[in-house]
Amino acid sequence: MCHVPTVFNTDEIVRILQLTENLKHRAILSVIYSVGLRSSEVINLKIKDIDAGRKQIRIEQSKGKKDRYTLLSEKTLDLLRIYFKAYHPKVYLFEGAVGG
């Protein structure tokens, strides 16, 4: 028997994002939701994967070990700019407390 995943509606997503006070966590959740990434994909995002000019994100070695591009909304891009100025990541977009 197939398991059907639970999906949040738009109001629930907006509420989750509004209640998330930590900027980094809000940025992570926004990218996951708006771009449709898996958690393994979002933790492996590098700064170089963000193409702000084309409003795209390059996902390396996603499902099936293939690279793909996905669209990045203006709202999420604006949030990522704010996040970037506050956290100054070096290589990975969402680095741990000590980098990496």
Secondary structure, DSSP 8 states (H G I E B T S, - for coil): ---------HHHHHHHHHH---HHHHHHHHHIIIII--HHHHHT-BGGGEETTTTEEEETT-GGG--EEEE--HHHHHHHHHHHHHH--SSBSS--TT--
